[in-house]
Amino acid sequence: MKKLLICTLIVPMLFACATERKSIAQINAERNNAQAYVTTESLEQQRMQRQNELEESILRRQQDRMENQSTREKVDTWLTPILGIQR
């Protein structure tokens, strides 16, 4: 991410300075555009990370529910004959 930031911000400015053809406004516009791109990418990465965390949380809850159900069924299997409960 840092390398991308350096490349997108520094390289165009160095090129502009070397050619001396671009105005300061053009350089600033390019820098702002590059910063906006990096910000957009960063926000997209954060969104994807939150989505992955949410999906993992949902899967963990489903697994917990299945384990709890399985445990209940095992307990019921053992306790039903002991307690004489008919279902």
C-alpha positions as CSV (number, residue, x, y, z in Angstrom):
1,M,0.0,0.0,0.0
2,K,2.9,2.3,0.9
3,K,4.6,1.6,-2.4
4,L,1.4,2.3,-4.3
5,L,1.1,5.6,-2.5
6,I,4.7,6.5,-3.2
7,C,4.4,5.6,-6.9
8,T,1.1,7.4,-7.4
9,L,2.2,10.6,-5.6
10,I,5.9,11.0,-6.3
11,V,6.5,9.6,-9.8
12,P,4.1,12.1,-11.5
13,M,5.5,15.0,-9.6
14,L,9.1,14.0,-10.4
15,F,8.2,13.6,-14.1
16,A,6.4,17.0,-14.1
17,C,9.4,18.7,-12.5
18,A,11.8,17.1,-15.0
19,T,9.9,18.2,-18.0
20,E,8.9,21.6,-16.6
21,R,5.8,21.5,-18.8
22,K,3.1,21.2,-16.2
23,S,1.9,24.0,-14.0
24,I,1.6,23.7,-10.2
25,A,-2.1,23.5,-10.6
26,Q,-1.8,20.5,-12.9
27,I,0.7,18.8,-10.5
28,N,-1.7,19.4,-7.6
29,A,-4.6,18.1,-9.6
30,E,-2.7,14.9,-10.4
31,R,-1.6,14.5,-6.8
32,N,-5.2,15.0,-5.6
33,N,-6.4,12.5,-8.1
34,A,-3.8,10.0,-7.0
35,Q,-4.8,10.6,-3.3
36,A,-8.4,10.1,-4.2
37,Y,-7.6,6.8,-5.9
38,V,-5.6,5.6,-2.9
39,T,-8.4,6.6,-0.6
40,T,-10.9,4.8,-2.7
41,E,-8.8,1.7,-2.7
42,S,-8.3,1.9,1.0
43,L,-12.1,2.3,1.6
44,E,-12.8,-0.7,-0.7
45,Q,-10.3,-2.8,1.2
46,Q,-11.9,-1.8,4.5
47,R,-15.3,-2.6,3.2
48,M,-14.2,-6.1,2.0
49,Q,-12.6,-6.7,5.3
50,R,-15.8,-5.8,7.2
51,Q,-17.8,-8.1,4.8
52,N,-15.4,-11.0,5.4
53,E,-15.6,-10.5,9.2
54,L,-19.3,-10.4,9.0
55,E,-19.5,-13.6,6.9
56,E,-17.0,-15.3,9.4
57,S,-19.2,-14.2,12.3
58,I,-22.3,-15.6,10.7
59,L,-20.6,-19.0,10.0
60,R,-19.3,-19.2,13.6
61,R,-22.9,-18.6,14.9
62,Q,-24.3,-21.2,12.6
63,Q,-21.6,-23.7,13.7
64,D,-22.3,-22.8,17.4
65,R,-26.0,-23.4,16.8
66,M,-25.4,-26.8,15.2
67,E,-23.0,-27.8,18.0
68,N,-25.6,-26.7,20.7
69,Q,-28.3,-28.6,18.9
70,S,-26.1,-31.7,18.7
71,T,-25.3,-31.4,22.4
72,R,-29.0,-31.0,23.3
73,E,-29.8,-34.1,21.3
74,K,-27.1,-36.1,23.0
75,V,-28.2,-35.0,26.4
76,D,-31.8,-35.8,25.5
77,T,-30.8,-39.3,24.4
78,W,-29.1,-40.0,27.7
79,L,-31.6,-38.3,30.0
80,T,-34.9,-39.5,28.4
81,P,-34.5,-43.1,29.5
82,I,-33.1,-42.1,32.9
83,L,-35.9,-39.7,33.7
84,G,-38.5,-41.9,32.1
85,I,-39.7,-39.1,29.8
86,Q,-41.6,-40.2,26.7
87,R,-41.7,-38.0,23.6
